[in-house]
């Protein structure tokens, strides 16, 4: 079920993306009782990460970052994963790929 999709945002901007979750035969996946989590890291072995805010909706997961989070990140290429999980400890990766942040000259807003 994992989608490989590259994501882009500008440094210092709010970011949001919706991931549609489908089953093996491309039918909508029932997300009842599922939660989601996602992280961005510079590399797979990095210990530091930025966590997405994840919201489970009917048939999809919305991932987001605040402007403050993207402002604090250095411009460049990162890797990300997003998973859904439930209380029975079923875990499914639903998205992965490159997360790229374009640089900004604005460092602090008044």
Residue pairs with C-beta under 8 A, 6 or more apart in sequence:
1 21
1 22
1 23
1 24
1 29
1 92
1 93
1 94
2 92
2 93
2 94
2 95
2 96
3 19
3 94
3 95
3 96
3 97
4 95
4 96
4 97
5 95
5 97
6 97
6 98
6 99
6 100
7 15
7 17
7 80
7 97
7 98
7 99
7 100
8 99
8 100
8 101
8 102
9 15
9 65
9 70
9 99
9 100
9 101
9 102
10 70
10 101
10 102
10 104
11 70
11 71
11 73
11 75
11 101
11 102
11 103
11 104
12 67
12 70
12 71
12 104
12 106
12 107
12 109
13 67
13 70
13 104
14 64
14 65
14 66
14 67
14 70
15 64
15 65
15 70
16 62
16 63
16 64
16 65
17 62
17 63
17 64
18 57
18 60
18 61
18 62
19 60
19 61
19 62
19 63
19 82
19 94
19 95
20 59
20 60
21 28
21 29
21 31
21 59
21 60
21 61
21 84
21 94
22 28
22 29
23 29
28 59
29 59
31 56
31 57
31 58
31 59
31 60
31 61
31 84
33 86
33 87
34 56
34 84
34 85
34 86
35 54
35 56
35 84
35 85
35 86
36 54
36 55
36 56
36 61
36 63
36 82
36 83
36 84
36 85
36 94
37 51
37 52
37 54
37 82
37 83
37 85
38 51
38 52
38 54
38 63
38 80
38 81
38 82
38 83
38 95
39 49
39 50
39 51
39 52
39 80
39 81
40 49
40 50
40 51
40 52
40 73
40 78
40 79
40 80
40 99
41 48
41 49
41 78
41 79
41 80
42 48
42 76
42 78
42 79
43 79
44 79
50 65
50 69
50 72
50 73
52 63
52 64
52 65
52 80
52 82
53 63
53 64
53 65
53 66
54 61
54 62
54 63
54 82
55 61
55 62
55 64
56 84
61 82
61 84
61 94
63 82
63 95
70 101
71 104
71 107
73 101
74 101
75 101
75 102
75 103
75 104
76 100
76 101
77 98
77 99
77 100
78 98
78 99
78 100
78 101
79 96
79 97
79 98
79 99
80 95
80 96
80 97
80 98
80 99
81 93
81 95
81 96
82 93
82 94
82 95
82 96
83 91
83 92
83 93
83 94
84 91
84 92
84 94
85 91
85 92
